[in-house]
Amino acid sequence: MVAPVVQMCHVACCANRTPQSVSWGRAGLIAFGTCHSIALYHPEEQSVVELLNGHTGRVNCVQWIKKHDYNPETELVSGGSDKHVILWQVRQNQCVKQVHLKGHTDVVCAVDAVYLDSLGSELLIVSAASDSTVRLWSSCSSISECIQILHFGNGFVMDVSLSFLPSSGDPILACGADDSQIHLYILQERQLQKVHVLQGHEDWIRGVEWAICDGNLFLASCAQDCVIRIWKIYLKAERNPVNLNYSESVNSVKLKEKILFLKSKNAGAKYAVTLETLLSGHEDSVYAVHWQPSFIKDGKIHQPMCLLSASMDKTMILWAPDEESGVWLEQVRVGEVGGNTLGFYGCQFSPEGSMILAHTFNGALHLWRQNPSIKGEWTPAVVISGHFNSVQGLRWDPEGDFILTVGLDQTTRLFAPGKKKDWSQVTWHEIARPQIHGYDMQCLAMIGRFQFVSGADEKVLRVFSATRNFVENYINITGTPEAKSLSSQIVDLPGGATVPALGLSNKAIREGELADKSVYEEESRFSSVSDQYSQTYFHPIRLKEPPTEDHLLQNTLWPEVQKLYGHGFEIFCVASNTTGTLVASACKASRREHAAIILWSAMSWKQLQNLSFHNLTVTQMAFSPDDRFLIAVSRDRNWSLWKRQDEDSAQLEPFFSLRAHTSKSTAVHSRIIWTCDWTPDSNYFLTGSRDKKVVVWGDLKDADASEGNALGSIKPASSMLDVGDAATAVSVSPVLTSNKRSCHLQSLRLRGSKELGWV
């Protein structure tokens, strides 16, 4: 039998919520930490070209290592919560080597590196960690070692940056710390010597970065005091230009400077450190600064004096000095993102400076492109997106055209393929965020093409239905051939949805309610408490390409059409039958009465039946493809099989009875059973457990077990499959062999081992 070929079509992910987790290289690739991996993302192709796996904890910081000749980088360095620093060598978007630097005793939060010479024979790496140390590493050929440890007592270094002193070429290190000071070190005789402390910030230093321009060295620093400071280091022999520091003299402005005497290649060289300017424009903590990258033009090195800053006030500002006065001014401000966000954590320039990128506290990436025809205009662009916490549930659209996911980031997201003439291939994108909740999401089930039910860490199930604006945009973005048939089905759908200021339920907005009601004219017109709070209303937008993050946050919600009450604890799992007429749900439970499965009618949303058997939480359920059976698995290490009453029954509503189950004496699994699924012919079902076993059960064609039998004729249909780690998800492909046997292809997705197994 020919083994199936699996190709990666799409990766939905986002940046980790740490300020230094994103770096944009000269080759155009954006490297960002996503969970325990590093994603290499190409913004022009809108695809992840590679995932670098090596960390066993969250990746907190990533940095491309710039070359002296300004060619594209081939190495990057990263640090993670696993206390490791990893040096990666990348060739043709593939990792060819990784070197683990071990020594830190706590989480690594910042890294940087420089080549000590133009040949790249030796690499100097610096890393800061929560163990209150900064470590200096040397990597040369096959030898990598820690050559120095800087101790900061009970303090923490939040960011580090390496560069070279003007003229001498000695490496200089800046460490921004939680003592509101910037500590400067210079490498002399392969040891870092502390030469100065820059004072002025009034809160934790969040970001530092060097830039070399016209023979001078500039350092940009930002802090939680909402202020950005730019410092300048230059040879004392040079004439010092005027800056913004005030002098004691009435008739002149002089520089406050600190003289540094260094024993370097230039014996007796004197350098001065001054404050060049202070930038105040943000209204909240500034978490990152980034200089526009230098480039070579006409054989000369050009360093544009442009600085990008990202703040928790949800804005990113582009700063540059005025051509005439030299005073630093705000050139562009982007952001001001609405919705459930908490501001920007980091920022990056593209290599040529025509694009700027920010990543948020919620992990989302925001991309803006410069309009070449209109100076100073930047427009939002499409960029990769995904959950910023564990994905708990995934379901395909019944037609197989798109997928819905829920996660612990309290969102429900819809991903679909986009089709466009100028795209070389189909690319997947997030095109809607139907639900932004106040509780962690745990499960969902599709009950129609544009309707789903979801469960969260609350006692309520919520049912959502699509909006007319979404369906119209879905048709435009995906280029679906069913445009006419879908258009005829959306006449009665609401135009959009919004979340009331004091509620969790998405409210439908009809055609006559689309006017902007976010601002109330007179306080006397308040009719209720909720009227006192302004809220962002839905604005219908016709899209022909995937939406940007701003649009996803505000204009892609689906209205909630029903709430289902009945469970006593947090919802844990939900399932629907093939025809979408029945919904089964279960909640967290430690007793038999709480572990009962509730059956709901998807037509009337009434409770039809309580199925009581298990003693602990039911972890997953699945209806058979022919809707005759319901299988449920539980934390009590047993499964139960329920059969629907025959069609000729006098029952008006479907009725399920217990047909078979395992018990202590007949159980095969020895640990929690996490997952279950059916074969396409409904004759076999599978169970997967924490005991690393996957078992196929059946054949149900010959099953004549009556109610009350513990197992009847339902036995394991094959030998147990040991998958090497906890099996947390199992799915059976609908592909059949030429002889119509249904067990041709079974895909096992193992969350614990991150592997994909085939049977």
C-alpha positions, 0 to 999 in steps of 0.5 A: 500500500502506498503511504499517503503524502501529507503537505503543510498547507497553512500554519495559524499562529501568533507571536508570544506575548513578550516584547523581544519575541519578533525580529525582521531579517534582511532576507525579508523573513520575520522570525517570531516565537510562537509557543515553543517554536520559532516561525519563519514568516514571509510577509510577501508570500503570506506564509510560514516557510519553516518552524524551528523546534528546539526549545522545550519552553516558551520562546521569549526572545528572538534576534537575527544576527546582522552581518558586517557586509549587510548581506541577508542573515544566516544565523539567529539567536533565541532564548526561552523559558526552558533557560536555554539560549539557542544559536540557529544556522539557517540555510535556504529557510531550513535549520541546518544546525542548532547550538544550545547554550546552557547555564542560566538558572531561570527564564531567558528574557533578552538576547543579542549577538554580533560578529567580532570581525567581518569574516564572522569567525567569532560570534559574541552573544549576550543573554539576560535572564530572570536569575538576575544575571547577564551572560556573555558567550563566545561561539567560534567554529565548533566551540561555544562557551560562557566567558563571563557572568554579570550579576545584578543582585536582586534586579533584572535586566529587561533588554540588552543590545550590542554594538561597536564604539566609533573608530575603535571598534570595541564591542559595547553593551547596553543593559536596560534594567528594572532600576530605571538605569542603563548600564554600559559595558565595554569589552576589553581583553575579552571581559566586559568592563562597566564604564557608565550608568545612564540615568534619567528614566523614572521606571523600568527600562523596557527596550534599548537599541544601538544605531551607528550614524555619521561616525557617532553611536546612538542609543535609543531607550524606552521605559514604563515612564512613557518616555523615549530617550536618545543618547549619543556616544562620540569621540571627545575630540569632535565638536559636540553639536547642540542638543536639548539639555539645559545649561546653567549658562543663561546665554548659551546651551551646553551639553551635559556630558560624561567622559569615558576613558578607555584602554582600547585599540586607540590608546587613551581614547576619550569618548563622551556620552550625552543625551541627544533628545527626549521623545514624549508622545505616548500616553502609556508604557513604551515597551520597544524601540527599533531603528530603521535598518542601515543599508548600502547605497552607492558604496556607502553605508546609510543609516536613516535617522528614523526610530519606531516605538511601540506602546501599551497605549495601542499606538506605534510612532515613527520619529525622525529629526526635522531637516531644518532644525534637527529637532526630533518630531513625530512623523507618523502614528498608527494603531489605536486598535479597538476591541479587547486588546492591551496595547503593543509589545514590540515593533519592527521595520522591514529591511527597506523601511517600507513596512512596519510591524507591531505585535500586541499583548494578545500576540496579534501581528499588525502590519502597515505598508507605506503608500509610495504615492502619498508621503506619510500615509501608511495603510494596514495590510494582511498578516498571519494570525492565530490563537495566542493560547492553547487551541481546545477545539477544531471543527470543519464546515460540513461542506469542508470549505473552512474550519472553526477553532476555539482556544484558551485565549477566549476567542472563536476563529474562522479560517478559510482559503483565499483565492485571487488571480495574482496569488500563485497558490491558495493561502489560508487566512483568518477571515472572522472572529465570531466570538470574543468571550470573557471565559476560556473556550473549551469546545464547539460543534457545527450544527449547520454551515453557518451556525455553531454552538460553543462551550466555555468555562461557564455553565452555559452553551451559546449558539451563534449564527453568521451575519449577512456581511460575513457571508458576502465577504466570505463569497468575495474572499474565497471565490466560492462558486456557490455565490448565487445559492448562498446569496439567496440564503442570507436575506433574513440574516442580521447585518452584523453584531456587536458586544454591549458595553456591560455584557458577554452576549453578541447582539445582532444589528439589523439594517436600521441599526447600522448608524453610529451610536457610540457617542451619546449627545446628552446625558439626560438621554440615558435610559439605563446604566448600560447607556452610560458607556460608549461601545464600538458598533459594527461597521459593514465593510465589503472585502475582496481580500482577507481582513486585517487584525483591526477589522477582525477585532471589531467587525466580524462577530456573529450574533448569539441566537440562543443560550442553553442552561442545564449543566451545573459546572463548566462546559467541557465537551459538545458534539452534534450529529451529522444532520445537525438536528441534535447536540450533546453536551457534558460538563466537568464533574466529580459525581455521577449526577453531574457527569450526565450527558444532555441531549438538545434539539437543534430545532427547538433548543429544548432538552430532550434527554439526560444520559447518565452512566459515567462517574467523572467528566465526559471528555469527548463524545462523537455521533456515528456518521449514520446518526444511530450511535453516540460514543462517550469517553470519560475520565473514569477510564470507561466508554459508553455506547448509546443507540438511537431508537429505531425510526419506526418507534412511536417516540416523537423525539429521538431517544437513546438507550445504553447499549454497551460500556466498559467497567472496571473488570472489562476496561482496556485503558488504564488511564483517562480516555481523552478522545474517540472517533468513528469510521465512515461506515459507522461499524467501528469506533476508536478510543485514545487514552493517556496510557499511550494506547489507541484501540479500535472497537467493533464490529457493530454490524453484528453487535446484539448487546442488550441494555445492561450488558457490560460489553456484549459482543463489542470487543477490540477489533485489532491489536492495541496501538502504542503511540509512545505518548498520551493520545489526546486526539484521534481522527479517522479519514473518510477515505476508503480503500478500493475494497470499501474497507473503512480503516484504510487511513486513520490519523492520530494527532498527539498533543503530547508528543507533537507527532502525526501517526498513520495506520 
